[in-house]
Amino acid sequence: MYRYDEFDKEFVSARVDQFRDQVERRMAGDLSEDEFKPLRLMNGVYLQLHAYMLRVAIPYGTLNSRQMRMLGHIARKYDRGYGHFTTRQNIQFNWPKLLDIPDILDDLATVEMHAIQTSGNCIRNVTTDHFAGVAEDEIADPRVYAEILRQWSTLHPEFIFLPRKFKIAITGAAHDRAAIQVHDIGLQLVRNEDGEIGFSVYVGGGQGRTPMIAKQVREFLPEQDLIAYTEAILRVYNLYGRRDNKYKARIKILVHETGIDVLREDIEAEFKRIRDGVLHLPKADIEAIDSYFAPPQYADLPDHTAMLDEARRADTGFDRWITNNVEAHKIQGHSIVTISLKPAGGPPGDATDRQLEIMADLGEKFSHDELRISHEQNVILPHVETRNLKEIYDILVVEGLAPANAGLITDIIACPGLDYCALANARSIPVAQDLSEHFAKAEREQDIGELKIKISGCINACGHHHVGHIGILGVDRKGEEFYQITLGGSADENTAIGNIIGPGFASEDVVGAVDKIVDTYLDHRETRDESFLATYNRIGQQPFKDALYG
Amino acid sequence: MKIITANRLHDGIVVFLSADGWETDINQSAILNAPDAVDAGLATAANAIRNSEIIDVNAIDVSLDENDSPVPVKLRERIRAFGPTVQYGEAARQTLAA
């Protein structure tokens, strides 16, 4: 893992001191709320419906056990005993007191964490594949480049007040688990004909009220040009991006209005001007960062998969958990474990202080002191010895952390919605709870197979509804919550924006509607292996419309 | 019929203007029936903002329930007044465990 250098330590510490002073000045009345708000947002502090909310950065979703344990400590000492993992691999605390936040940031700094770049119109926390470094299908570890971008972007004076927030995602594999095509910049690691590593660069993706799929702006960018090219994109965006209308200020609108070909010319011209300057990345610098992400010392183990067979036969719950929550690791004898934070009837992505600490313990004992947060709001143990899976599972069961549903219909992404969020129009969590309870029966859920439901409580789409296989958007219709359903969205390498299926549904009718959609899929699939998305893409909307409105 | 609500500056908690100041219990709210009373309430709130007591002030519509307790008309404000409609933290975990 990346460790702070002296600059990082001094900078984070100075930022905490600065914010403590700002809070004191705010309380003393020396700063108005208008003056204070942009300052608190630069430190991840929002005002939500019930209280302040602090969003803590988990850069590229990677953290160690000390850091995870600190999140549990903060949840217990300063909040109400839980935290909420977000769709950008961060964690939010929903109840901190403003007066406590400098102390929270102080505590975070002791484990090399902070809340910078989690808010405001800056380059946000770079996200990536939660299986980075361990996935079998990976070209290179994308976190190396995410960290390079973090170092370049943090405190970059030119990009602190962009027209709008700016999100970058990187995948190291052809199979995209980081949703790169719905980001302002999406980077896919590729090799060229000579075997050199570089990036396929996408620009202008995003969700929100105007969902757009990113366009490829460059087929191959050599890795040493990563910063120069990114800076060229940001500079062009900063120059031409609209500041007159916040709803048209994201780079996706610029790409749409200007056209990718014209924009590419501007970006390439700027890139040509700066590529051989200080932003050129020496190989040694890349290797220096790469060394922070060196694989742990794996034990030389045989393939223990067969060893699990008896335990799987003896425990159907374990068998199902292995099937859904355990992925192949690139090193023999090892596995990747997804700890699902989606219990049937539970709030998606939440973990109690105790659960945070239990996961920290598991990471320390069984995963070479490393954990990941996925954008699907789950926690990953990336380096587990396969022979330890049963022991881990048994602990997870006791702690309520063993839902065997990763990737299935009850592994629902949901934003906090109107239960917490000041922007929301409708609740998300109760809809997710109703759906996960309804579909929790193991046999049926397994039969349905891969199906991603994503729920947002407003058009800002923090719950990624646009790219859900089934997307659910909460709206306010004359004071009542109403839910619009989209079908056919996808956030992988075949990214698609879902299509609205028809008139929306009252909250009490959403489960019934999704049930009909699922039944329609099951009736129409050609084989048991044909996924919901494949069936939808083959048969189109009409059978689903007939089922819902016929 | 309106009440005045805000968030307390130092901890962000939702508060309501009462006859005696700012309370966390909506039942303590001063019920404001006349436009002049609303204006006076907002003037009091403006003063509290200047004194760094509160932020994010709004006059919201309420009705009275069978106990004459104020209930916000809009769901958003009901959630602000009475808290999330879902369990969270240890309470949620225990419910799921049961």
Interface residues (C-beta under 8 A of the other chain):
Chain A: R26 M27 A28 G29 E33 L47 Q48 L49 H50 A51 Y52 R80 G81 Y82 N94 P96 K97 L98 L99 P343 A344 G345 G346 P347 D350 T352 D353 R354 Q355 G400 L418 D419 Y420 A424 R427 I429 P430 Q433 G479 E481
Chain B: N7 L9 H10 D11 G12 I13 V14 I49 R50 N51 S52 I55 D56 V73 K74 L75 R76 I79 R80 G83 P84 T85 V86 Q87 Y88 G89 E90 A92 R93 T95 L96 A97
